[in-house]
Amino acid sequence: MFSPLGHEMVIYIGKKLEFGRSIYQPPNKGVKVLDVVPGYPAWEAGIRSGDIIIDVNEMEVNSRQGLEFALGVYQQPQITYWSAKMIGF
């Protein structure tokens, strides 16, 4: 009997704690980086969690699909991004 009630209570409390503030806010322009794997090319380029990728070889990106497409077009992509450290996140 406790298991279903306990589960519902956990969901109820979780909703109460999160109400009114979203954990993830998409940027107005570009694509926000949620995580970077150390040792991979993005990490080696200095991109970190919270950075916002603006364009790839001057091709504007505003979605994950757009970013994946732009990265697939160029063999040596030049990425323009805003660093989370520089913009205070």
Buried (B, 14 or more C-beta within 10 A) or exposed (E): EEEEEEEEEEEEEEEEEEEEEEEEEEEEEBBBBEEBEEEEEBEEEEBBEBBBBBBBEEBEBBEEEBBEEBBEEEEEBEBBBBEBEEEEE
